[in-house]
Amino acid sequence: MCLTLGLAPFVPEPHIWGKIRWIAGGAVGMQFIDWFDVVLHGTPWILLLRWGVLKMTGKFRRTKAE
């Protein structure tokens, strides 16, 4: 899901990568729709990072159905 939603569209460069570069360059000219776009394309990556941290710290447990 991160690859499809987080990086789409792929050409000429991944969309989220372009937005991150834009923000790193000072975010000059960014409007609300651009920030909203960063949130939409960044959410799958944030969720993947969260899942990985929870998995590594052992706080992600499945409960057994009784």
DSSP file (Angstrom, degrees, kcal/mol; ACC not computed):
  #  RESIDUE AA STRUCTURE BP1 BP2  ACC     N-H-->O    O-->H-N    N-H-->O    O-->H-N    TCO  KAPPA ALPHA  PHI   PSI    X-CA   Y-CA   Z-CA
    1    1 A M     >>       0   0    0      0, 0.0     4,-2.6     0, 0.0     5,-0.8   0.000 360.0 360.0 360.0 -37.5    0.0    0.0    0.0
    2    2 A C  I  >> +     0   0    0      1,-0.2     4,-1.0     3,-0.2     5,-0.6   0.896 360.0  49.2 -62.8 -38.7    2.9    2.4    0.7
    3    3 A L  I  >5S+     0   0    0      3,-0.2     4,-0.7     2,-0.1    -1,-0.2   0.908 118.0  38.0 -68.4 -40.9    4.3    1.9   -2.7
    4    4 A T  I  >5S+     0   0    0      3,-0.1     4,-0.9     2,-0.1    -2,-0.2   0.956 130.5  24.9 -78.5 -50.4    1.1    2.4   -4.5
    5    5 A L  I  <5S+     0   0    0     -4,-2.6    -3,-0.2     2,-0.2    -2,-0.1   0.853 124.4  49.0 -83.7 -35.4   -0.5    5.2   -2.5
    6    6 A G  I  <<S+     0   0    0     -4,-1.0    10,-0.7    -5,-0.8    -3,-0.2   0.821 122.3  29.5 -76.1 -30.9    2.6    6.8   -1.0
    7    7 A L  H  <<S+     0   0    0     -4,-0.7     8,-1.7    -5,-0.6    -1,-0.2   0.628  89.1 151.2-104.8 -15.9    4.6    7.1   -4.2
    8    8 A A     <  +     0   0    0     -4,-0.9     8,-0.1     6,-0.2     2,-0.1  -0.309  54.9  43.4 -65.4 146.8    2.0    7.5   -6.9
    9    9 A P  S    S-     0   0    0      0, 0.0     6,-0.9     0, 0.0     4,-0.2   0.709  72.9-171.4 -72.1 150.9    2.3    9.0   -9.5
   10   10 A F        +     0   0    0      4,-0.2    -2,-0.1    -2,-0.1    -6,-0.0   0.702  44.4 105.7 -85.5 -22.7    5.8    7.5  -10.2
   11   11 A V  S    S+     0   0    0      1,-0.2     4,-0.0     2,-0.1    -1,-0.0  -0.911  89.6   1.9-113.4 134.3    6.8    9.6  -13.2
   12   12 A P  S    S-     0   0    0      0, 0.0    -1,-0.2     0, 0.0    -2,-0.1  -0.991 140.9 -24.5 -82.1 -19.1    8.9   11.8  -13.4
   13   13 A E  S    S-     0   0    0     -4,-0.2     5,-0.1    -6,-0.1    -2,-0.1  -0.975  83.9 -75.8-147.9 157.3    9.6   11.3   -9.7
   14   14 A P     >  -     0   0    0      0, 0.0     4,-1.9     0, 0.0    -4,-0.2  -0.293  43.5-129.0 -56.4 137.7    7.5    9.9   -6.8
   15   15 A H  H  > S+     0   0    0     -8,-1.7     4,-2.0    -6,-0.9     5,-0.2   0.895 104.9  48.6 -59.4 -47.2    4.9   12.4   -5.7
   16   16 A I  H  > S+     0   0    0    -10,-0.7     4,-2.6     1,-0.2    -1,-0.2   0.864 108.4  55.8 -65.1 -34.4    5.7   12.4   -2.0
   17   17 A W  H  > S+     0   0    0      1,-0.2     4,-2.3     2,-0.2    -1,-0.2   0.904 107.5  49.2 -63.6 -41.0    9.4   12.8   -2.7
   18   18 A G  H  X S+     0   0    0     -4,-1.9     4,-2.0     2,-0.2    -2,-0.2   0.892 111.7  48.7 -64.1 -40.1    8.7   15.9   -4.8
   19   19 A K  H  X S+     0   0    0     -4,-2.0     4,-2.6     2,-0.2    -2,-0.2   0.905 110.4  50.7 -67.3 -41.3    6.5   17.3   -2.0
   20   20 A I  H  X S+     0   0    0     -4,-2.6     4,-2.7     1,-0.2    -2,-0.2   0.911 111.0  48.9 -63.1 -41.8    9.2   16.6    0.6
   21   21 A R  H  X S+     0   0    0     -4,-2.3     4,-1.5     2,-0.2    -1,-0.2   0.891 110.5  51.7 -63.1 -38.7   11.8   18.4   -1.5
   22   22 A W  H  <>S+     0   0    0     -4,-2.0     5,-2.4     2,-0.2     6,-0.3   0.922 112.2  45.0 -63.7 -45.4    9.4   21.3   -1.9
   23   23 A I  H ><5S+     0   0    0     -4,-2.6     3,-1.8     1,-0.2    -2,-0.2   0.913 111.3  52.9 -65.2 -42.8    8.9   21.5    1.9
   24   24 A A  H 3<5S+     0   0    0     -4,-2.7    -1,-0.2     1,-0.3    -2,-0.2   0.791 104.0  58.7 -63.2 -27.3   12.7   21.2    2.5
   25   25 A G  T 3<5S-     0   0    0     -4,-1.5    -1,-0.3    -5,-0.2    -2,-0.2   0.356 135.6 -83.2 -84.2   6.1   13.2   24.1    0.1
   26   26 A G  T < 5 -     0   0    0     -3,-1.8    -3,-0.2     1,-0.1    -2,-0.1   0.337  50.3-105.1 111.9  -6.4   11.1   26.4    2.2
   27   27 A A    > < +     0   0    0     -5,-2.4     3,-1.6     1,-0.2     2,-0.3   0.810  54.5 179.1  57.2  33.3    7.6   25.5    0.9
   28   28 A V  T 3   +     0   0    0     -6,-0.3    -1,-0.2     1,-0.3     3,-0.1  -0.517  67.1   9.7 -69.1 124.9    7.4   28.7   -1.1
   29   29 A G  T 3  S+     0   0    0     -2,-0.3    -1,-0.3     1,-0.3     2,-0.2   0.466  88.2 147.4  87.2   2.0    4.1   28.9   -2.9
   30   30 A M    <   -     0   0    0     -3,-1.6    -1,-0.3    -8,-0.1     2,-0.2  -0.527  27.8-164.9 -73.2 136.8    2.5   25.9   -1.2
   31   31 A Q    >>  -     0   0    0     -2,-0.2     4,-1.7    -3,-0.1     3,-0.6  -0.568  38.7 -89.2-111.1 177.9   -1.2   26.2   -0.7
   32   32 A F  H 3> S+     0   0    0      1,-0.3     4,-2.7     2,-0.2     5,-0.2   0.886 125.3  56.2 -56.5 -42.1   -3.7   24.3    1.4
   33   33 A I  H 3> S+     0   0    0      1,-0.2     4,-1.9     2,-0.2    -1,-0.3   0.843 105.6  52.3 -62.1 -33.3   -4.3   21.7   -1.3
   34   34 A D  H <> S+     0   0    0     -3,-0.6     4,-1.8     2,-0.2    -1,-0.2   0.902 110.5  46.6 -69.5 -41.2   -0.6   20.9   -1.4
   35   35 A W  H  X S+     0   0    0     -4,-1.7     4,-2.0     2,-0.2    -2,-0.2   0.903 112.2  51.1 -66.1 -40.4   -0.3   20.4    2.4
   36   36 A F  H  X S+     0   0    0     -4,-2.7     4,-2.4     1,-0.2    -2,-0.2   0.885 108.1  53.2 -62.1 -38.6   -3.4   18.2    2.2
   37   37 A D  H  X S+     0   0    0     -4,-1.9     4,-2.6    -5,-0.2     5,-0.2   0.874 105.8  53.0 -63.9 -39.0   -1.8   16.2   -0.6
   38   38 A V  H  X S+     0   0    0     -4,-1.8     4,-1.9     2,-0.2    -1,-0.2   0.911 109.8  49.1 -62.3 -42.2    1.3   15.7    1.6
   39   39 A V  H  X S+     0   0    0     -4,-2.0     4,-1.8     2,-0.2    -2,-0.2   0.933 112.6  47.2 -63.2 -45.8   -0.9   14.3    4.4
   40   40 A L  H  < S+     0   0    0     -4,-2.4    -2,-0.2     1,-0.2    -1,-0.2   0.916 118.6  39.1 -64.3 -43.5   -2.7   12.0    2.0
   41   41 A H  H  < S+     0   0    0     -4,-2.6     4,-0.4     1,-0.2    -1,-0.2   0.722 118.3  49.8 -79.9 -20.5    0.5   10.6    0.4
   42   42 A G  H  X S+     0   0    0     -4,-1.9     4,-2.2    -5,-0.2     3,-0.4   0.711  89.7  79.5 -89.6 -21.7    2.4   10.6    3.7
   43   43 A T  H  X S+     0   0    0     -4,-1.8     4,-2.7     1,-0.2     5,-0.2   0.893  90.0  52.3 -57.4 -45.4   -0.2    8.7    5.8
   44   44 A P  H  > S+     0   0    0      0, 0.0     4,-2.0     0, 0.0    -1,-0.2   0.890 111.6  48.2 -59.3 -36.0    0.6    5.2    4.5
   45   45 A W  H  > S+     0   0    0     -4,-0.4     4,-2.4    -3,-0.4    -2,-0.2   0.888 111.1  49.8 -70.5 -39.0    4.3    5.8    5.3
   46   46 A I  H  X S+     0   0    0     -4,-2.2     4,-2.6     2,-0.2    -1,-0.2   0.921 112.1  48.3 -63.9 -43.9    3.5    7.1    8.8
   47   47 A L  H  X S+     0   0    0     -4,-2.7     4,-2.6     2,-0.2    -2,-0.2   0.882 111.2  50.3 -65.1 -38.1    1.3    4.0    9.4
   48   48 A L  H  X S+     0   0    0     -4,-2.0     4,-2.4    -5,-0.2    -1,-0.2   0.917 111.7  47.9 -64.8 -42.8    4.0    1.7    8.2
   49   49 A L  H  X S+     0   0    0     -4,-2.4     4,-2.3     2,-0.2    -2,-0.2   0.915 112.5  49.3 -63.1 -43.7    6.5    3.4   10.5
   50   50 A R  H  X S+     0   0    0     -4,-2.6     4,-2.6     2,-0.2     5,-0.2   0.927 111.1  49.2 -61.0 -46.5    4.1    3.1   13.4
   51   51 A W  H  X S+     0   0    0     -4,-2.6     4,-2.5     1,-0.2    -1,-0.2   0.911 111.0  50.3 -60.5 -43.5    3.5   -0.5   12.7
   52   52 A G  H  X S+     0   0    0     -4,-2.4     4,-2.5     2,-0.2    -1,-0.2   0.905 111.2  47.8 -62.9 -42.2    7.2   -1.2   12.5
   53   53 A V  H  X S+     0   0    0     -4,-2.3     4,-2.2     2,-0.2     6,-0.2   0.930 113.7  47.0 -64.9 -45.0    7.9    0.5   15.8
   54   54 A L  H  X>S+     0   0    0     -4,-2.6     5,-1.6     1,-0.2     6,-1.1   0.894 113.1  49.5 -63.3 -39.1    5.1   -1.3   17.6
   55   55 A K  H  <5S+     0   0    0     -4,-2.5     3,-0.5    -5,-0.2    -2,-0.2   0.910 112.8  46.6 -65.5 -42.9    6.2   -4.6   16.1
   56   56 A M  H  <5S+     0   0    0     -4,-2.5    -2,-0.2     1,-0.2    -1,-0.2   0.823 113.1  48.3 -72.3 -30.9    9.9   -4.1   17.2
   57   57 A T  H  <5S-     0   0    0     -4,-2.2    -1,-0.2    -5,-0.2    -2,-0.2   0.544 111.1-120.1 -86.6  -6.2    8.9   -3.0   20.7
   58   58 A G  T  <5S+     0   0    0     -4,-0.7    -3,-0.2    -3,-0.5    -4,-0.1   0.627  81.1 117.7  81.5  13.2    6.6   -5.9   21.2
   59   59 A K      < +     0   0    0     -5,-1.6     2,-1.0    -6,-0.2    -4,-0.2   0.484  52.2  86.2 -91.0  -2.6    3.5   -3.9   21.8
   60   60 A F        +     0   0    0     -6,-1.1     2,-0.4    -7,-0.1    -1,-0.1  -0.831  61.0 159.6 -99.0  99.4    1.8   -5.2   18.7
   61   61 A R        -     0   0    0     -2,-1.0     2,-0.4     0, 0.0    -2,-0.0  -0.934  36.7-134.7-125.1 144.4    0.1   -8.4   19.9
   62   62 A R        -     0   0    0     -2,-0.4     2,-0.3     0, 0.0    -2,-0.0  -0.806  23.2-134.8 -93.3 136.9   -2.7  -10.5   18.6
   63   63 A T        -     0   0    0     -2,-0.4     2,-0.4     1,-0.0     0, 0.0  -0.704  19.2-119.5 -91.1 144.3   -5.2  -11.6   21.1
   64   64 A K        -     0   0    0     -2,-0.3     2,-0.4     1,-0.0    -1,-0.0  -0.654  22.1-126.6 -83.3 134.4   -6.4  -15.2   21.1
   65   65 A A              0   0    0     -2,-0.4    -1,-0.0     1,-0.1     0, 0.0  -0.657 360.0 360.0 -78.0 131.3  -10.1  -15.7   20.5
   66   66 A E              0   0    0     -2,-0.4    -1,-0.1     0, 0.0    -2,-0.0   0.456 360.0 360.0 -94.9 360.0  -11.5  -17.9   23.2
